[in-house]
Amino acid sequence: MSTMTDVSIQNAATESKHACRCGKGGCGGGSIAPRLPATDPAPGETERPWEAPRPGRPLRKYVFIQNDPFYLPKVLDKYLREYADSTVGINIQSVAQGKRTVFQTATDLLKMYGPWYFQWKFRKFLVKKLQGKIVNGLLGSTRVCHTVAAVAKKYGVPVHESADVNSEAFRAMLREQGVEFIVSISGTQLYKKALREQTPFGIVNCHGALLPRYRGLMPSFWTLANGESLGGVSVHYVDRKLDNGPIVVQRTYRIHAHDRLEDIMARGKDLAAEAIIECVRKVEAGDLADLRPNPEADMSHFSMPIKDDVKRFRAAGHRFF
């Protein structure tokens, strides 16, 4: 597995511009078939990626994923088991939310969750990181992958480091790699217009709720806090607004009275892997006649919970772990 910073992104991209990772000779190297809309777009408007003609071969894919050691290594492993040959790279994003640093995000979580859940989660985080460094790093074993980077190494997919996937250097690397379709798994960055428009078949994002409800942050917490009987995941196209864009795939799970937050987060991530794989299959086949609307008129939006929200969560009999 190669790991690159923005300084070396352009050179690495040029070297692999014409490489075909699928081994079938059908990926077309770095070239991208022209995008032709089903109908001419209005002036100043770009065609929609789901209307682009399918190339009759696996799309050259790229993955954005959060550096979360708890559930995401398993999700990425399931995805790469199906699509490693046509995935040209992975960008691992910080767990920090928005413009917050990792330390600020950790402080926010401590204030929100309280010391007991925070210390339990933090100890698990340290153990996962240590296992990743020793088992996957020093010993070189990928039999059990404790980090998303180890999963990428297991399947031989390059990791490209960049603090900003919207930067010109990073976007140039994606163009040189011939990236046609991007899958975002719990990504922590917003994907701006230039990035969206240069990706011929669009960007899809996996969100941990049944959109259009529960847009925003911490959807598992809010789903449980509000007493929902059903939770789920949605894989949707990315557009200019957060958690917006037509829905390609939704999967649901039932929430029981005894469920803890950790239970439904694990359940959601298991479904996420299945939903992402189904989404990629549909996009590559052009099977998008049943795209579901994601109307803003029906949306609910939530931000990071505050202490009062956590008190209400506990008062309703819910537990974190």
QUIBEL-V813468 format. One record per backbone hydrogen bond with DSSP energy under -1.0 kcal/mol. CO is the residue of the C=O (numbers start at 0). NH is the residue of the N-H. If there is no record, write none. Layout:
co->(CO | CO)
nh->(NH | NH)
This chain:
co->(1 | 3 | 7 | 8 | 9 | 10 | 11 | 13 | 15 | 27 | 41 | 47 | 48 | 59 | 59 | 60 | 61 | 62 | 63 | 64 | 65 | 70 | 71 | 72 | 73 | 74 | 75 | 76 | 78 | 78 | 79 | 83 | 85 | 88 | 89 | 90 | 92 | 96 | 100 | 101 | 102 | 103 | 104 | 105 | 106 | 107 | 108 | 109 | 113 | 114 | 115 | 116 | 117 | 118 | 119 | 120 | 121 | 122 | 123 | 124 | 125 | 126 | 127 | 128 | 129 | 130 | 130 | 131 | 132 | 133 | 134 | 146 | 147 | 148 | 149 | 150 | 151 | 157 | 158 | 163 | 166 | 167 | 168 | 169 | 170 | 171 | 172 | 173 | 174 | 179 | 180 | 181 | 182 | 183 | 184 | 191 | 192 | 193 | 198 | 201 | 202 | 203 | 204 | 206 | 206 | 208 | 209 | 211 | 214 | 217 | 218 | 219 | 220 | 221 | 222 | 223 | 228 | 230 | 232 | 233 | 234 | 234 | 235 | 240 | 245 | 246 | 248 | 250 | 252 | 255 | 259 | 260 | 261 | 262 | 263 | 264 | 265 | 266 | 267 | 268 | 269 | 270 | 271 | 272 | 273 | 274 | 275 | 276 | 277 | 278 | 279 | 280 | 281 | 285 | 287 | 291 | 294 | 295 | 299 | 301 | 305 | 306 | 307 | 308 | 309 | 310 | 311 | 312 | 313 | 318 | 319)
nh->(158 | 160 | 11 | 12 | 13 | 14 | 15 | 16 | 18 | 30 | 44 | 50 | 51 | 179 | 180 | 87 | 182 | 90 | 184 | 92 | 67 | 74 | 75 | 76 | 77 | 78 | 79 | 80 | 81 | 82 | 83 | 86 | 60 | 62 | 159 | 64 | 66 | 99 | 104 | 105 | 106 | 107 | 108 | 109 | 110 | 111 | 112 | 113 | 117 | 118 | 119 | 120 | 121 | 122 | 123 | 124 | 125 | 126 | 127 | 128 | 129 | 130 | 131 | 132 | 133 | 134 | 135 | 136 | 137 | 138 | 140 | 150 | 151 | 152 | 153 | 154 | 156 | 89 | 3 | 166 | 170 | 171 | 172 | 173 | 174 | 175 | 176 | 178 | 177 | 200 | 61 | 203 | 63 | 205 | 65 | 195 | 196 | 197 | 201 | 181 | 237 | 183 | 235 | 208 | 233 | 210 | 212 | 299 | 301 | 221 | 222 | 223 | 224 | 225 | 227 | 226 | 254 | 252 | 250 | 206 | 247 | 248 | 204 | 243 | 236 | 291 | 234 | 232 | 230 | 258 | 263 | 264 | 265 | 266 | 267 | 268 | 269 | 270 | 271 | 272 | 273 | 274 | 275 | 276 | 277 | 278 | 279 | 280 | 281 | 282 | 283 | 284 | 286 | 287 | 290 | 246 | 297 | 298 | 214 | 216 | 309 | 310 | 311 | 312 | 313 | 314 | 315 | 317 | 316 | 260 | 261)
